[in-house]
Amino acid sequence: MDGTPVAGIYQVSGPEFAQMPDNWMPYLAVDNVDARVEKAVAAGAKLMKPIFDIPNVGRLAILILPGGAAMGWITPARGERGQSS
């Protein structure tokens, strides 16, 4: 949008996704993914895989919320286009 990435898509693979049907996973930008995940896990969420970094994109977490819904959180990387972390 106006030269700034606002969406992304990637292929999921690995044993943790073996039984997952095709789907879309929303990601929400958060100010500090590590701190937010710590609070979410304390409240009953489960981390699907360790928090990970994608260079020039950001730091991401994929969670299973207590009600069973999957959700991604990202702290965007500071980029040339004014994105902030």
N, C-alpha and C positions, 0 to 999 in steps of 0.2 A: 504494500500500500504506500504510494508516494515514495517508492524506493527503499522502503523498510520491510524486511521479512515479517510476516504476521502469521504464517502457518508452515507446517512441515509434515513430511510423511517419511516413514522408514519401515523396512521389512522387519518383522519380528521372527526370531528363530531361537531354538534352544528348547531344552526339556521343560522349562517353566511355562512355555507357551503351547505345549503339545496338544492339550485338550481345548484350547481356546478357539472358538469359531472366528471367522473373519469379522472384523469390527473396526470401528474408529475409536481412538482414545483421545479425549480432550486433555490439553495441557493448559494449566493456568500459570501465569508469571507470578512469582513470589519474590519478596525482597531478599530472603536468605533461605535457600532450599534446605540446608543442613539443619538450621534451627527449627524450621517449620516441620520437617520430618521428625525430629526428636519429639516435638510436642504431639504430633499425630500418632506416633508409635505409642507414646505414653497413654494416649486416649483410646488405643485399641486397633489402630491401623496396622497393616503389615506391609513391609517393603518387599516388592517382588524380586528385586535384585539390588545390589549395592548402588548407592548414588554414583553417577558417572558424569564425566565431562565430555562434551563434543567441542573440539577446538573451533573458535570463532562463532559458536552458537550459544553455549551456556552449560550450566550444571543442572542435571536432570535427575528426577526421582520418579519411580512408578510405584504407586501404592494401591493396596486393596483396602478400601475403607471398611469400617466395622459393619456396614450394611451389605457389603459384598461388591459394591461398584468399584471399578478400576479408574484411577485418575493419575495423570501425570502433572508434575510441578516442575517448573524451570526458573532458574535465576539466569536471565539472559547475560551473555558475555558483553563486556563493554566493547563496542565496535566503532568503526569509523563513521557510522551514520548516526551517532548520538545515542545509541542504545545504552542504557545504564544497567548496572547490576544492583 
